[in-house]
Amino acid sequence: ELARRFKEEGVNITANSLHPGSIITNLLRHHSIIDVMSRTLGRLVLKNVQQGAATQCYVALHPGAKGVSGKYWSDSNLYEPSAKAKDAELGKKLWDYTLDLVAA
């Protein structure tokens, strides 16, 4: 919805969504057993912080992403979003709902 609004208003700003992936963080540091397990097993399947930031950096800085707007990115690649993500009416409802939340 934001990308559509930018385009409609002639604003030269891109708006995309992305999935950074599952990242090892210190969010569970106060839950020692779970933290140890997630850090031990997580090293095998989760991204580190630098890997988790790669897609955001790519979309923001890479010439290959310049001018691309209203798309979905994951692992520094364009992906086809779900049917709900492409539903313009649902996007408008989410926009309006968000405005209501912010105004409250």
C-alpha positions, 0 to 999 in steps of 0.5 A, a space after each residue: 500500500 505504501 509503495 502504491 501511494 508513493 507511486 500515485 503521488 509521484 514520490 521517488 521513494 521505494 517501499 518494499 517488504 522483506 524477511 531477514 531470516 531466522 537469526 541468533 540473537 540474545 533475546 533469550 539471555 535471561 532463560 539460560 537453558 533455552 538460551 544455551 539450547 538455541 545458541 548450540 542448535 541455532 548455530 547449525 540452522 540460524 543466521 548470524 547478525 551479519 547474515 540477517 542484515 544482508 537482505 536489508 543492506 542489499 535492498 537499501 544499497 545495491 544498484 540491482 534493487 534501485 527503483 524496485 518498489 512494492 516487492 518482497 525480498 528474502 536472502 537478497 532475492 525477489 520472491 513472489 509474495 503470498 496471495 494475501 500480500 498481493 491483495 490490494 483491498 486487504 492492503 488498504 484495510 491494513 493501512 486504514 487499521 494502522 492509521 486508526 491505531 496510531 491516532 488512538 
